[in-house]
Amino acid sequence: MSASTVQRLVRTGLASVLVVALLTLAACATPPVQAMSNARQAVAAARKADASRHAPRLYAEARHWLDDAEFNLKHWNYDRAHSSAKRAEQAARAAILASRKATGASGAQTAPAPASAPVTPAPVAASAPSPGV
């Protein structure tokens, strides 16, 4: 075997190993679909609550983190996208609360419930026992 053939085999082998390693890494990371959805919904709820007027700093922070999450999602940086989406959701929820406080609105229907919050059923009133039972 000539030296150029050996060099070509080494380069091809290294390139193959690199491609396999990159594909393996890409397969391990998954897009933060739920976190992105929660962040988008929370920012939309903040916009609906007029947080840009009543809590402009918090609303701008929520928009900043959502934009950062979108950018990182687009560039396959899923860990950063996930953390930015979580921060966007938190800032949006804070903006909603501040906006409600500023307007005196309770806004029970304005913001979606946090996705991680457990749903607890309403208590059932105890019924009186039937006569003769």
VEXZA-576723 format. One line per field, with one value per atom (N, C-alpha, C, O): x, y, z. Coordinates in steps of 0.02 Angstrom, whole numbers, plus 50000, padded with zeros to 5 digits. Layout:
<atoms>
x <- (X_...) $
y <- (Y_...) $
z <- (Z_...) $
</atoms>
This chain:
<atoms>
x <- (50042_50000_50044_50094_50026_50065_50047_49994_50089_50079_50016_49980_50003_49943_49879_49828_49882_49823_49808_49751_49860_49852_49825_49779_49852_49828_49754_49715_49735_49665_49620_49566_49641_49601_49594_49541_49648_49646_49598_49557_49603_49558_49486_49442_49473_49404_49378_49321_49421_49401_49386_49336_49428_49416_49353_49315_49342_49282_49220_49170_49223_49166_49152_49094_49204_49196_49166_49122_49189_49163_49089_49050_49070_49000_48956_48903_48978_48940_48933_48879_48987_48985_48936_48898_48938_48892_48820_48776_48807_48738_48714_48655_48758_48740_48723_48674_48763_48750_48685_48646_48673_48611_48550_48497_48557_48500_48484_48426_48533_48522_48482_48440_48494_48460_48393_48388_48341_48275_48250_48265_48213_48187_48141_48102_48144_48102_48032_48012_47995_47929_47881_47851_47874_47826_47847_47805_47911_47934_47923_47903_47935_47924_47850_47831_47807_47735_47711_47673_47735_47715_47737_47700_47799_47825_47785_47767_47771_47731_47662_47638_47630_47563_47565_47521_47615_47621_47633_47604_47676_47690_47628_47613_47591_47529_47478_47443_47474_47429_47450_47408_47515_47540_47522_47503_47528_47508_47434_47414_47394_47321_47303_47254_47344_47333_47359_47357_47384_47410_47471_47480_47511_47571_47622_47663_47622_47670_47659_47705_47598_47584_47589_47615_47564_47561_47623_47637_47660_47721_47773_47794_47793_47835_47903_47927_47933_47999_47993_48032_47944_47934_47912_47934_47869_47847_47906_47914_47948_48007_48054_48085_48061_48104_48076_48114_48011_47980_47991_48008_47982_47993_48066_48080_48112_48183_48199_48232_48176_48192_48157_48185_48097_48064_48102_48111_48124_48164_48229_48250_48261_48322_48308_48348_48252_48234_48222_48244_48187_48173_48239_48248_48285_48349_48387_48413_48391_48428_48394_48428_48329_48293_48310_48322_48310_48325_48397_48410_48442_48512_48530_48589_48480_48488_48523_48551_48521_48549_48491_48466_48470_48409_48411_48361_48469_48474_48463_48426_48496_48489_48418_48390_48389_48320_48272_48226_48283_48239_48244_48193_48305_48312_48285_48255_48295_48269_48193_48160_48164_48091_48062_48011_48094_48071_48075_48029_48129_48136_48083_48055_48068_48016_47949_47911_47934_47870_47865_47814_47919_47918_47909_47870_47945_47940_47870_47842_47842_47775_47723_47678_47729_47682_47688_47638_47749_47759_47729_47700_47736_47707_47631_47600_47602_47529_47506_47459_47540_47520_47528_47485_47583_47594_47542_47519_47524_47473_47405_47369_47389_47325_47324_47274_47380_47385_47376_47342_47407_47403_47332_47311_47296_47229_47175_47116_47194_47145_47103_47051_47124_47086_47109_47168_47061_47080_47100_47145_47069_47089_47094_47143_47045_47048_47054_47081_47029_47030_47088_47097_47126_47177_47237_47258_47266_47328_47315_47275_47349_47342_47376_47424_47350_47381_47449_47459_47496_47561_47554_47514_47592_47587_47607_47582_47650_47674_47629_47638_47580_47536_47487_47455_47480_47432_47361_47348_47317_47247_47213_47212_47185_47150_47076_47053_47038_46966_46934_46960_46878_46841_46813_46794_46810_46783_46710_46672_46691_46621_46586_46609_46528_46490_46463_46438_46468_46441_46366_46335_46336_46264_46236_46269_46178_46146_46127_46105_46134_46115_46041_46000_46026_45954_45918_45946_45856_45817_45807_45793_45813_45800_45858_45849_45918_45975_46022_46073) $
y <- (49941_50000_50062_50066_50109_50170_50217_50209_50265_50314_50355_50372_50373_50413_50373_50401_50308_50266_50262_50266_50255_50251_50318_50319_50373_50439_50448_50474_50425_50431_50390_50412_50329_50286_50317_50314_50345_50377_50437_50445_50478_50537_50514_50543_50464_50440_50410_50422_50372_50343_50396_50390_50447_50501_50540_50559_50551_50586_50546_50574_50481_50437_50438_50443_50434_50436_50503_50505_50557_50623_50629_50655_50605_50608_50567_50591_50507_50465_50500_50499_50529_50564_50623_50633_50661_50718_50696_50727_50644_50618_50591_50600_50560_50535_50592_50588_50643_50701_50735_50755_50742_50774_50734_50761_50667_50625_50628_50618_50642_50645_50706_50702_50761_50823_50826_50815_50842_50847_50919_50951_50944_51012_51020_50974_51076_51088_51111_51168_51066_51083_51110_51163_51075_51096_51162_51206_51170_51232_51291_51345_51281_51335_51353_51412_51302_51314_51352_51400_51331_51366_51439_51483_51450_51519_51562_51619_51535_51573_51590_51646_51541_51554_51605_51648_51601_51649_51720_51767_51727_51793_51820_51880_51777_51799_51821_51870_51785_51804_51871_51912_51882_51946_52003_52057_51990_52041_52056_52114_52004_52012_52050_52086_52040_52075_52147_52182_52168_52236_52249_52304_52197_52203_52250_52279_52259_52305_52376_52417_52391_52458_52460_52508_52408_52409_52379_52394_52337_52307_52302_52247_52359_52359_52324_52292_52332_52300_52224_52189_52198_52126_52098_52044_52135_52112_52112_52065_52164_52166_52109_52079_52093_52037_51971_51929_51962_51901_51896_51842_51951_51951_51937_51899_51966_51954_51880_51851_51848_51777_51733_51682_51752_51712_51718_51669_51779_51788_51747_51717_51747_51709_51634_51598_51611_51541_51522_51470_51566_51553_51550_51506_51595_51597_51532_51501_51512_51451_51388_51341_51388_51331_51325_51270_51381_51383_51358_51330_51370_51351_51287_51274_51247_51180_51181_51131_51237_51240_51230_51277_51167_51151_51163_51183_51152_51165_51239_51257_51281_51354_51376_51419_51347_51364_51346_51384_51289_51267_51315_51336_51332_51377_51447_51479_51471_51537_51536_51584_51481_51475_51476_51508_51441_51441_51512_51533_51547_51616_51662_51705_51651_51691_51679_51726_51616_51600_51633_51661_51628_51658_51734_51762_51766_51839_51859_51909_51820_51836_51829_51870_51777_51768_51825_51848_51846_51903_51966_52007_51975_52033_52032_52084_51974_51967_51987_52026_51961_51978_52053_52083_52082_52154_52195_52246_52173_52208_52204_52254_52146_52139_52182_52214_52184_52225_52299_52336_52320_52390_52410_52466_52363_52378_52358_52375_52322_52299_52242_52226_52211_52155_52090_52079_52045_51979_51935_51894_51944_51911_51836_51807_51805_51732_51695_51640_51723_51689_51712_51683_51762_51791_51747_51738_51720_51682_51608_51586_51568_51496_51472_51503_51418_51390_51362_51339_51364_51335_51262_51226_51241_51172_51122_51066_51142_51095_51093_51051_51138_51140_51082_51071_51046_50991_51018_51071_50984_51003_50969_50908_51008_50980_50988_51043_50935_50940_50982_50986_51012_51051_51004_50947_51026_50981_50967_51011_50906_50885_50893_50869_50926_50937_50870_50830_50858_50795_50798_50848_50744_50743_50713_50673_50733_50708_50635_50617_50594_50524_50517_50556_50468_50456_50429_50390_50451_50426_50350_50325_50316_50244_50202_50143_50231_50192_50179_50146) $
z <- (50000_50000_50000_50036_49959_49955_50012_50043_50025_50078_50065_50112_50002_49987_49998_50018_49985_49997_50072_50093_50112_50184_50210_50252_50186_50207_50189_50229_50130_50108_50153_50172_50169_50213_50282_50313_50308_50374_50373_50418_50321_50315_50309_50342_50268_50259_50324_50343_50359_50423_50475_50511_50479_50527_50509_50554_50446_50425_50442_50464_50433_50449_50524_50544_50564_50636_50657_50701_50628_50645_50626_50666_50568_50547_50594_50615_50612_50658_50727_50757_50751_50816_50813_50860_50760_50755_50750_50781_50712_50708_50775_50793_50811_50877_50924_50961_50924_50967_50947_50991_50883_50860_50879_50894_50878_50895_50969_50989_51011_51083_51104_51149_51072_51090_51054_50994_51092_51062_51070_51120_51022_51026_51087_51102_51120_51179_51158_51170_51128_51100_51153_51143_51208_51260_51292_51303_51307_51337_51290_51312_51226_51177_51173_51170_51172_51169_51231_51225_51289_51351_51350_51370_51327_51324_51276_51292_51217_51167_51194_51186_51227_51254_51311_51315_51353_51408_51383_51409_51332_51304_51270_51274_51235_51203_51256_51246_51311_51366_51396_51415_51402_51428_51381_51403_51316_51268_51274_51273_51281_51288_51352_51355_51405_51468_51466_51517_51409_51399_51444_51470_51452_51494_51464_51501_51399_51368_51393_51392_51415_51441_51517_51544_51550_51624_51657_51716_51622_51649_51593_51575_51565_51505_51514_51468_51573_51583_51583_51551_51619_51621_51554_51534_51519_51453_51404_51365_51406_51362_51379_51334_51442_51462_51435_51410_51440_51414_51338_51312_51303_51230_51214_51167_51252_51241_51247_51204_51301_51312_51261_51240_51240_51187_51122_51086_51105_51044_51048_50999_51107_51116_51108_51078_51136_51130_51057_51034_51020_50949_50909_50867_50923_50889_50902_50855_50965_50982_50955_50937_50954_50925_50851_50825_50817_50745_50731_50678_50778_50769_50807_50820_50824_50854_50922_50943_50956_51024_51072_51103_51079_51114_51189_51219_51220_51292_51307_51353_51268_51278_51260_51294_51207_51189_51245_51260_51276_51331_51390_51417_51411_51468_51453_51496_51392_51373_51371_51390_51347_51345_51415_51427_51461_51531_51561_51596_51546_51572_51541_51575_51477_51443_51476_51489_51490_51522_51591_51608_51630_51697_51694_51732_51649_51643_51618_51641_51573_51547_51602_51608_51643_51698_51749_51776_51762_51808_51777_51813_51712_51678_51681_51691_51674_51679_51749_51756_51800_51869_51882_51914_51858_51869_51831_51856_51772_51733_51767_51770_51794_51830_51892_51908_51927_51987_51970_52006_51914_51894_51873_51883_51844_51820_51869_51860_51921_51970_51944_51973_51889_51860_51890_51903_51901_51925_51866_51873_51808_51747_51752_51729_51782_51791_51726_51724_51672_51607_51563_51509_51583_51539_51528_51471_51581_51574_51579_51620_51537_51543_51607_51631_51634_51694_51676_51620_51722_51708_51689_51718_51639_51615_51669_51669_51714_51765_51826_51870_51830_51888_51886_51834_51941_51941_51941_51971_51909_51907_51965_51970_52010_52067_52057_52043_52065_52055_52110_52166_52093_52143_52195_52179_52257_52309_52296_52275_52309_52300_52366_52418_52364_52425_52448_52408_52512_52540_52537_52556_52513_52510_52575_52608_52591_52652_52641_52586_52691_52683_52669_52693_52629_52612_52673_52712_52681_52739_52732_52677_52785_52786_52761_52748_52754_52731_52787_52777) $
</atoms>
